[in-house]
Amino acid sequence: MNFTKIILSSILILFVQFSFSQKTKISSTDNSRQNPAFFATTITVTTKGISTIPNLTLGKPAAIFDMILGKKRLSFEPKFRFALDGKPWSFQFWWRYKLIQKEKFNLNIGARPNFSFKTKTATINNVTNEVIVAQRNLGGEVAPSYYITENISLIPYYLYLYGIDKNTTKNTNFFAFRTNFTNISISDYISLGIIPQIYYLKMDSADGVYFASTFSLQKKNFPFSISSMFNQEIKSNIDGSQHFIWNVSLIYSFNKQFIKKQ
């Protein structure tokens, strides 16, 4: 337990120190002298940890640390997820590449190793203790997007996961269709974002269909935002599938994107 809390504290300190140190070194102005490199971090605290596949949930409050480091079209995007008691939930290490970049159409692809953690009870030398076990999987994604307007886009999304360890789901296929509504003006300073999605999830021989949506409120030039997500089961035979889940999250962003000067 103490070890995981040390990891959690170290990641938080690293994010804060690195983010603020970059403010004196990088800027998004003066395009004529820019070097196409960027950095961003986000810290999220949520009432219930919900995964990229919304049906999969930690089931309790969580903290999520996102980092993006990139140059031109390639980016490295690690994601560290913890329960608020300090226990690790999952570590993801995404490599993403912008394959196509057009005015109306983009195509991104990505691959990553993932480590998911579970707490189990083990008895060693007649002493019973809780142990944290890591389960490994490999993933790949394809994410095209088509912009109807500047603030409305259609995003089909496919994610495949392969479970490496025994007694885990070997093949997970996730197909989602999302519509992204951004910068819906509520006032001169407040904007709303909405991302509804319907998705099909197949985990080995079990499958299900779900509807989910994310709502976010953002104040202009303010690092904090609030979001809420819900997931509604339509039809499913997946073990452990929950009929309805939702959460509320507080998000703190350190300058979402930077471009380093030469």
Legacy VTK file of the C-alpha trace (Angstrom):
# vtk DataFile Version 3.0
C-alpha trace
ASCII
DATASET POLYDATA
POINTS 262 float
0.000 0.000 0.000
2.751 2.460 0.980
4.626 1.642 -2.228
1.648 2.445 -4.451
1.054 5.713 -2.589
4.687 6.645 -3.214
4.189 5.941 -6.939
1.008 8.037 -6.984
2.698 10.959 -5.206
5.764 10.764 -7.455
3.679 10.881 -10.633
1.722 13.880 -9.337
4.915 15.755 -8.424
6.459 14.905 -11.807
3.410 16.195 -13.673
3.280 19.446 -11.736
7.013 20.182 -11.890
7.382 19.314 -15.560
4.269 21.227 -16.565
5.205 24.441 -14.792
8.825 24.254 -15.920
7.655 24.170 -19.519
5.779 27.459 -19.164
9.058 29.392 -19.175
10.508 27.492 -22.106
7.703 27.055 -24.619
5.075 29.187 -26.243
2.296 28.909 -28.791
3.110 32.226 -30.471
5.493 33.331 -33.217
4.743 30.611 -35.758
7.702 31.500 -37.937
10.162 30.124 -35.366
8.245 27.130 -34.031
9.590 23.612 -33.715
6.718 21.080 -34.116
6.992 19.533 -30.651
4.273 19.596 -27.997
3.569 18.633 -24.422
0.389 18.456 -22.355
-0.773 16.973 -19.074
-4.179 16.415 -17.515
-5.129 15.288 -14.015
-8.637 13.921 -13.430
-10.316 13.053 -10.142
-13.575 11.156 -10.591
-16.305 9.685 -8.417
-16.099 6.405 -10.327
-13.294 5.217 -12.586
-14.701 4.428 -16.047
-12.447 2.998 -18.742
-12.086 3.851 -22.439
-14.588 1.030 -22.871
-17.302 2.587 -20.687
-18.771 -0.746 -19.574
-15.485 -1.526 -17.788
-15.284 0.345 -14.503
-13.130 0.387 -11.409
-16.332 0.784 -9.407
-14.944 3.401 -7.015
-13.329 6.869 -7.032
-10.147 7.217 -9.070
-7.372 9.599 -10.098
-6.137 9.615 -13.699
-2.893 11.168 -14.947
-2.527 11.774 -18.701
0.575 12.996 -20.478
1.171 13.747 -24.162
4.653 14.165 -25.619
4.911 14.499 -29.374
6.594 15.847 -32.439
4.932 16.414 -35.783
2.536 13.465 -36.270
3.870 11.056 -33.651
3.022 11.209 -29.956
3.687 9.178 -26.820
0.716 9.253 -24.438
1.121 7.415 -21.122
-1.911 7.164 -18.857
-1.696 6.231 -15.165
-4.887 5.325 -13.296
-5.185 4.826 -9.549
-7.947 4.254 -7.043
-8.009 7.103 -4.539
-6.732 4.742 -1.837
-3.446 4.613 -3.769
-3.848 1.200 -5.387
-2.958 1.128 -9.098
-5.827 0.507 -11.511
-4.123 0.462 -14.917
-1.061 1.836 -16.702
-1.281 2.442 -20.465
1.552 3.489 -22.752
0.076 4.686 -26.043
2.027 5.467 -29.190
-0.225 7.351 -31.621
0.354 8.500 -35.184
-1.661 10.979 -37.259
-1.773 9.035 -40.517
-3.983 11.460 -42.460
-4.523 15.150 -41.709
-6.943 16.984 -43.982
-9.243 19.956 -43.513
-12.323 17.743 -43.091
-10.892 14.275 -42.469
-8.303 12.873 -40.067
-7.146 9.313 -39.471
-5.209 8.368 -36.342
-3.804 4.971 -35.426
-2.305 3.790 -32.157
-0.784 0.864 -30.276
0.017 0.256 -26.646
0.927 -2.211 -23.924
-1.370 -2.109 -20.904
-1.056 -3.291 -17.322
-4.278 -3.769 -15.360
-4.063 -4.362 -11.622
-6.266 -6.429 -9.337
-6.089 -7.006 -5.601
-6.197 -10.656 -4.562
-5.792 -12.551 -1.310
-2.771 -14.858 -1.054
-1.623 -17.131 1.763
2.140 -17.571 2.102
3.649 -19.493 5.053
0.218 -19.545 6.704
0.018 -15.750 6.540
-2.817 -14.246 4.496
-2.212 -10.896 2.836
-3.570 -8.819 0.002
-1.361 -8.778 -3.090
-1.634 -6.659 -6.228
-1.466 -8.708 -9.425
-0.731 -7.172 -12.841
-2.479 -8.473 -15.942
-0.978 -7.628 -19.322
-2.584 -6.959 -22.676
-1.644 -5.397 -25.985
-3.932 -3.006 -27.827
-4.353 -1.264 -31.147
-6.795 1.386 -32.342
-8.049 3.032 -35.523
-9.740 6.423 -35.119
-10.966 8.290 -38.217
-12.814 11.577 -37.788
-14.863 13.656 -40.204
-15.627 17.314 -39.487
-19.108 18.439 -40.491
-18.388 21.884 -39.085
-15.564 23.298 -36.981
-17.352 22.175 -33.807
-19.164 19.009 -34.944
-17.355 15.825 -35.946
-18.218 12.171 -36.553
-15.778 9.675 -35.035
-15.988 5.951 -35.731
-13.569 4.177 -33.384
-12.170 0.641 -33.214
-10.069 -0.818 -30.385
-8.648 -4.342 -30.210
-7.103 -5.840 -27.064
-5.208 -9.111 -26.767
-4.835 -10.623 -23.309
-1.390 -12.097 -22.678
-1.860 -13.787 -19.311
-3.780 -16.958 -18.520
-7.327 -16.761 -17.177
-7.921 -13.368 -18.786
-10.031 -12.301 -21.753
-7.975 -13.131 -24.834
-9.733 -11.108 -27.532
-11.635 -7.878 -26.965
-13.204 -5.981 -29.873
-14.696 -2.551 -29.269
-16.559 -0.736 -32.071
-17.926 2.736 -31.287
-19.608 5.490 -33.265
-19.272 8.905 -31.646
-20.463 12.388 -32.446
-18.378 15.169 -30.940
-20.026 18.530 -30.219
-17.499 21.077 -28.929
-17.562 24.723 -27.840
-21.334 24.990 -27.466
-21.597 28.513 -26.093
-23.624 28.889 -22.893
-22.317 32.360 -22.064
-19.405 34.578 -23.019
-17.148 32.533 -20.735
-18.707 29.062 -20.426
-18.870 26.393 -23.135
-20.369 22.906 -23.226
-19.059 19.761 -24.898
-21.128 16.638 -25.601
-19.849 13.286 -26.911
-22.641 10.704 -27.316
-21.665 7.245 -28.528
-23.233 3.891 -29.269
-20.900 0.911 -29.161
-20.627 -2.830 -29.595
-18.332 -4.771 -27.263
-17.237 -8.379 -27.797
-15.108 -10.100 -25.162
-14.219 -13.598 -26.381
-17.637 -15.243 -26.926
-19.700 -12.726 -24.906
-20.950 -9.461 -26.367
-23.166 -6.470 -25.749
-24.503 -3.188 -27.130
-24.415 0.027 -25.082
-25.075 3.748 -25.233
-22.865 6.264 -23.439
-22.400 10.006 -23.371
-19.959 12.500 -21.881
-20.834 16.086 -20.943
-18.220 18.699 -20.063
-18.277 22.321 -18.903
-15.270 24.551 -19.557
-14.616 28.162 -18.581
-12.550 30.172 -21.041
-8.889 30.573 -20.008
-9.431 28.543 -16.834
-7.528 25.290 -16.158
-10.359 23.471 -14.367
-13.297 21.809 -16.084
-16.117 19.514 -14.986
-17.368 16.463 -16.837
-19.914 13.723 -16.324
-20.327 10.408 -18.109
-23.044 7.779 -18.106
-23.202 4.333 -19.664
-26.485 2.521 -20.389
-26.642 -1.158 -21.286
-28.959 -1.904 -24.214
-28.389 -5.653 -24.547
-25.541 -7.737 -23.106
-24.502 -11.200 -21.923
-21.068 -10.086 -20.681
-20.329 -11.256 -17.144
-20.308 -8.381 -14.688
-21.974 -5.987 -17.119
-23.755 -3.191 -15.239
-27.112 -1.922 -16.444
-26.304 1.727 -15.735
-23.239 3.568 -14.419
-22.280 7.229 -14.210
-19.668 9.530 -12.743
-18.691 13.149 -12.203
-15.105 14.301 -12.739
-12.986 17.339 -11.961
-10.262 17.899 -14.565
-7.176 20.080 -14.286
-5.252 20.729 -17.510
-1.735 22.131 -17.702
-1.819 24.109 -20.949
-3.274 21.484 -23.217
-0.699 21.961 -25.955
2.667 23.632 -26.330
4.929 24.244 -29.312
8.592 24.576 -28.478
10.594 27.349 -30.095
13.926 26.608 -31.726
LINES 1 263
262 0 1 2 3 4 5 6 7 8 9 10 11 12 13 14 15 16 17 18 19 20 21 22 23 24 25 26 27 28 29 30 31 32 33 34 35 36 37 38 39 40 41 42 43 44 45 46 47 48 49 50 51 52 53 54 55 56 57 58 59 60 61 62 63 64 65 66 67 68 69 70 71 72 73 74 75 76 77 78 79 80 81 82 83 84 85 86 87 88 89 90 91 92 93 94 95 96 97 98 99 100 101 102 103 104 105 106 107 108 109 110 111 112 113 114 115 116 117 118 119 120 121 122 123 124 125 126 127 128 129 130 131 132 133 134 135 136 137 138 139 140 141 142 143 144 145 146 147 148 149 150 151 152 153 154 155 156 157 158 159 160 161 162 163 164 165 166 167 168 169 170 171 172 173 174 175 176 177 178 179 180 181 182 183 184 185 186 187 188 189 190 191 192 193 194 195 196 197 198 199 200 201 202 203 204 205 206 207 208 209 210 211 212 213 214 215 216 217 218 219 220 221 222 223 224 225 226 227 228 229 230 231 232 233 234 235 236 237 238 239 240 241 242 243 244 245 246 247 248 249 250 251 252 253 254 255 256 257 258 259 260 261
